[in-house]
Amino acid sequence: MALWVYDFLADVEGDDKRVMLTKEETLETEPLLRADILKGGGFYAEYRTDDARLTIENVKTAEANGALAINYVEATGFVYDEGHHIRAVRCHDRHADRTFEVSCEHVISSAGPWVDDLRRIDKSMNNKRLFLSKGVHIVVARERLPLQHACYFDVADGRMLFAIPRLRCTYIGTTDTPYKGDPNAVPVYREDVQYLLDATNAIFPTVDLVVEDVESSWAGVRPLIFEEGKSAGEMSRKDEIFESESGLLSIAGGKLTGYRKMAERVVDRLGRQLQEEGENLSKTTTRQIVLSGGPFADFDEVLAYEQEVAEQLRAASLAPQRAGYLVANYGKQSPTVIAMARERKEGSDVSRLACAEAAWCIDHELALYPLDWVERRSGRLYFDMPSIAPVLDEVLDVFAEAYGYSEAERERERKRVEDAIAWVSTFAPQPAGATTAV
Ligand SMILES: Cc1cc2nc3c(=O)[nH]c(=O)nc-3n(C[C@H](O)[C@H](O)[C@H](O)COP(=O)(O)OP(=O)(O)OC[C@H]3O[C@@H](n4cnc5c(N)ncnc54)[C@H](O)[C@@H]3O)c2cc1C
């Protein structure tokens, strides 16, 4: 029934429509599932994305449409006119360690879990506030959980989890627990990992995953809109706009899936306000905007394109099996990265490609530190951890050359990458008083 509603609401068509499977068909489709409790399966279309890459492509597309994007700059306060309207945003450039102001007519804050921090600075908190819920994902090598498809399955406590194959890994998530700590550094505890492993082992009984199988992890917080008397899992995932008397428009909550709709809602709301003031802001055209690199018509086109990229890699004496990774990260921008790798004469094939990627990200994606590339630009910190160490020296060289690092700065950047690797791959026991994963 739920899948019928899903197809109906999302207007799902063609091959993407759900198919209900018998127990035998389900086991044929996903042989690792636990046969003794299985009743059947629903086979339906889901959409997997790398949220960091999606955000970066949005920023690049915004720039191509005239926006000015600034990296590593924090909004720390507001400057008001006599009528208590915001007229400038105070900023701290964390990269250059300097402060400055950006004058403005209007401010939209889409600071996610930090939206209330800015509302507090603006002294505009009202009866609605955010409730932060922590979610943890863990990553194991694909051969340790060799699924054919993404699987959505029950946990004994009534929640549901995903196990999602992605190139050389499978990731599993997520937890949903109240969180009161720093959203900038959300820890993954051993108990979080064990909860996900126990649930996975219960449904795929032959794999027997242990903590040592977990290569990487990530944790984030969902900014839910606080509702009295409800648990984290029960609170609505709806987005909400808060408007203050000073003119600060904040949008938070919601789902990544609906990001364009959220953007449209908040920008059009500002547009209506401007219209009332006699100004003209045309309606958003987000529906027509294509992200950088260009779209793929469907998944078949992605697979065909991967074949093309594999051929280009072969012709450049680079490993053709990196095609899937390149297309997943850089889409139709992959040929430019390959051309840059082809020009590099030094180093192994893996390091030539990694250096070309790093150089591309410095030139086109505001990568300021090697960790920017290791983490958000390439996703290797999460999805391909073993591929970092063999190329790290050469990638540090690329950044050192681009930004003129001293030897001490180069070592500082190496340490930052190593610390990040330790942060996502070691799991301390949960301190007394912290909420257990459910
Ligand atoms: C564990 C987990 C699982 C999820 N799963 C799904 C899913 O399966 N499907 C789905 O659709 N959604 C999912 N979501 C929700 C989705 O991630 C969020 O809806 C989405 O990230 C919200 O985007 P946003 O831009 O509003 O906020 P964010 O992505 O949090 O971005 C806010 C940005 O604001 C910046 N910022 C904060 N304060 C300041 C400041 N003072 N100055 C300048 N910049 C600032 C931050 O650095 C950050 O880059 C999940 C979330 C979590 C945590």
The ligand as a Gaussian input file, in Angstrom:
#p B3LYP/6-31G(d) Opt

LIG

0 1
 C       21.641000      11.512000       8.901000
 C       20.822000      12.251000       7.909000
 C       20.177000      11.550000       6.908000
 C       19.408000      12.241000       5.973000
 N       18.827000      11.515000       4.985000
 C       18.121000      12.161000       4.029000
 C       17.551000      11.431000       2.949000
 O       17.673000      10.208000       2.858000
 N       16.856000      12.131000       2.015000
 C       16.695000      13.471000       2.085000
 O       16.075000      14.041000       1.204000
 N       17.228000      14.197000       3.099000
 C       17.937000      13.569000       4.068000
 N       18.493000      14.277000       5.093000
 C       18.194000      15.710000       5.203000
 C       19.116000      16.576000       4.376000
 O       20.467000      16.248000       4.629000
 C       18.862000      18.010000       4.762000
 O       17.507000      18.269000       4.490000
 C       19.690000      18.985000       3.969000
 O       21.053000      18.788000       4.189000
 C       19.326000      20.391000       4.406000
 O       20.011000      21.298000       3.613000
 P       20.246000      22.767000       4.099000
 O       20.957000      23.446000       2.981000
 O       18.970000      23.343000       4.626000
 O       21.200000      22.628000       5.366000
 P       22.708000      22.043000       5.434000
 O       22.932000      21.012000       4.394000
 O       22.885000      21.674000       6.865000
 O       23.550000      23.311000       5.069000
 C       23.655000      24.418000       5.930000
 C       24.927000      25.146000       5.553000
 O       24.958000      26.397000       6.222000
 C       26.284000      26.648000       6.628000
 N       26.254000      27.570000       7.768000
 C       25.765000      27.358000       9.006000
 N       25.884000      28.447000       9.786000
 C       26.471000      29.394000       8.993000
 C       26.891000      30.723000       9.226000
 N       26.703000      31.322000      10.412000
 N       27.494000      31.389000       8.211000
 C       27.673000      30.799000       6.998000
 N       27.303000      29.531000       6.718000
 C       26.710000      28.831000       7.717000
 C       26.820000      25.267000       7.024000
 O       28.234000      25.267000       6.987000
 C       26.192000      24.404000       5.944000
 O       27.030000      24.311000       4.827000
 C       19.281000      13.639000       6.054000
 C       19.939000      14.342000       7.055000
 C       20.707000      13.653000       7.989000
 C       21.419000      14.426000       9.047000

